[in-house]
Amino acid sequence: MGLIRSWVASANDDTDFPLNNLPCGVFSLQNQEPRCGMAIGDFIVDLTALEEDGIIGFAEGPLFDVPFWNEAMEAGPAVWAELRATVSGLLAEGSSQRAQVEPHLVPRAKAALHLPFLVAEYTDFYAGRNHAVNVGTMFRGAENALPPNWLHIPIGYNGRASSVVVSGTDVRRPWGQVKSPEHDLPAFQPSRRFDIELEMGAVVGQASDHGYPVTVAEAEEMIFGYVLLNDWSARDIQAWEYQPLGPFQAKATATTISPWIVMRAALEPFRVSTPAREKPLLPHLAEPKPMLYNIELEVGLTPAGGAETVIARTNYAEMYYSAPQQLAHHTTSGCAMNVGDLLGSGTISGLAKDSRGSLLELSWGGKEPFAVAGGTRSFIEDNDTLVLRGAARAEDYRIGFGECAGKVIPALADPYKRN
Amino acid sequence: MGLIRSWVASANDDTDFPLNNLPCGVFSLQNQEPRCGMAIGDFIVDLTALEEDGIIGFAEGPLFDVPFWNEAMEAGPAVWAELRATVSGLLAEGSSQRAQVEPHLVPRAKAALHLPFLVAEYTDFYAGRNHAVNVGTMFRGAENALPPNWLHIPIGYNGRASSVVVSGTDVRRPWGQVKSPEHDLPAFQPSRRFDIELEMGAVVGQASDHGYPVTVAEAEEMIFGYVLLNDWSARDIQAWEYQPLGPFQAKATATTISPWIVMRAALEPFRVSTPAREKPLLPHLAEPKPMLYNIELEVGLTPAGGAETVIARTNYAEMYYSAPQQLAHHTTSGCAMNVGDLLGSGTISGLAKDSRGSLLELSWGGKEPFAVAGGTRSFIEDNDTLVLRGAARAEDYRIGFGECAGKVIPALADPYKRN
């Protein structure tokens, strides 16, 4: 299937947001309450307004009278399909309703974008093999790089939902407790090894029942869509705190997501399998069909007042476990999943040196600073802006995610003094 | 200060709930919507009804028109104090409003109790020194028992808020992936080492700002009150999954809390200091005054149809870090805390063998089964009921928490088949 043409001209050529995409966001114009919309070319179609005007409507009652997508997600996969079909029809070339819909198009460049959904709980996985091998080699040596469980379960930890912010939000360099090998006692200071992690996020759109695991196939049906996700990480804080219970404050400063949730249906033509298994998976974690996606990813770093350097290029297809496998594993103990839960994929690194999804890997723990326009980097410096981008590419269109960007601003001079 | 006498006679003698306590819960009678109340002797005073009838009221608007305490918590410490003073006055011996209030007393024995608040996010700490030493010795040997960071920061991990249930909820033995040393490959099976952890939970009643750490003193002011907390733990699942990112599914089956939040003010007479520091804390984590409480705790185990054995007796004063220290550490990275966040203290074990707060410690990893009425235990058996109890004791009254109970029911025969 090729490009579906729209009467919105900018949706037909060189855009992240052709009619095939229709990603879900929350936006506002100046002095306006945030509302739900879908990106289309250079515009956003205002779903809250379309629903108020009766141009779209659902048997479940109003879904867009709130400034987040949780109600629409809760309505379920049949409604998700109905919504896509309806809006696609309204915006398609030759639509008889163009005159009614056109007044509800808003120029994207004028809109502020907000978190697209209320994040219920946030879980972050560690399911990229190259990343796990790289980090494991640095922390534990090449022989113990991959933990013994890694090939058998998607390793993950619970993150902090209150840390999730939308693209464009400044991220302040955190303070934290660190300890260097040459000192006897730890110190409390701003992080000196602040980093990104290039990830995809899966947005859970349907709940599971407390006490009952779900299969991988059921898990896939629960996923509403995907975002880009930057799991900001303070490596010096992490190294001191993470034994024995895992990362905590090192990952709690911020987690940035892209403003548009790309629905699963838009990614359907881009399915790919997880890589060949080195060890067979237990049956309850095996994929019944390909559940990863061919999504090209890149990371750009721009120093203050400088030019951008693309520091990494990789692909979501590098993951060893898909989001449905992670979600199924998440429920094995009977853990209830809820609408609005967010699952980070884990850092996505390729085999090549310039395909690594974190500065920790790109600079090999700071030992091999790499070149950027106007200098070198081991870790993030103050006022650097980091941008993740991603797109699934077909012959005559692409499904993009928009930018997932954040500028790192200097640490507070005194963390206990308010200005 | 001694017992404050009430016209509710059962509040004046041998009760967890004298007028000095006034803990906060959510209850319902048959065919009634859940509502907010405070326990008093053998009764619950129906705050939702008192507010509807105008007997109590707050400048902030209605606080009890919802079946959870989050709105009352959000109203802040001044309102918490006002509420306690008002209800205490209404229920005090000699109150002129007895005739108006008495119709709104409900017998506790007839009420169903619900989760007292919406749990925003759940964090579990590891701040009991004896527990950390015991578990560390079993897992890593006596020489490496206490991780190097342990004496410098309250180690914690993010748990799963969706796992939190109220006392009385059955807990189903979970399935999970485990690997025994004698097998090459892991297996997916019901947990054979299912366990409790005796903890206190601190309920966060005020939010902090994203990006700004709070001091230990500020953290204490954010805490609304305390509950008993049982962090159910599948030790065999935990042993396989916890490296390198910490416990995940092993702790996600259920977390049971007692139904009554005991407000901080009720515990004021029972303050005690954390133990002497083996190594000095960095200043931002030091306690400005005693912030632990002298709360006697015990665990009872009752087999199906059998008699209860008290398997452990200990005290909250055993903790190395207080909840305000934990909460302050939680914000060091700029992590935002929200109304309804729940912080588990970590397992509370004393030095004596019969003061250990988990079966893992009581049976020393299953190697030393201990006696219970009618048999022995290494870990929990199907249909065992585990009950935590706690009380701070003054000369002529006690501040109790009510029971934190759960019965472990057999695992699903096939976790992917619904009956």
Interface residues (C-beta under 8 A of the other chain):
Chain A: A120 E121 Y126 G136 F139 P147 P148 N149 H152 I153 I155 G156 Y157 N158 G159 R160 A161 S162 S163 V165 R172 P174 W175 G176 Q177 K179 L185 P186 A187 F188 H210 G211 Y212 P213 T215 A234 I237 W240 E241 Y242 Q243 P244 L245 G246 P247 F248 Q249 A250 A252 T253 A254 K279 L282 H284 H329 H330 T332 S333 G334 C335 A336 M337 N338 L412 P415 Y416 R418
Chain B: A120 E121 Y126 G136 F139 P147 P148 N149 H152 I153 I155 G156 Y157 N158 G159 R160 A161 S162 S163 V165 R172 P174 W175 G176 Q177 K179 L185 P186 A187 F188 H210 G211 Y212 P213 T215 A234 I237 W240 E241 Y242 Q243 P244 L245 G246 P247 F248 Q249 A250 A252 T253 A254 K279 L282 H284 H329 H330 T332 S333 G334 C335 A336 M337 N338 L412 P415 Y416 R418
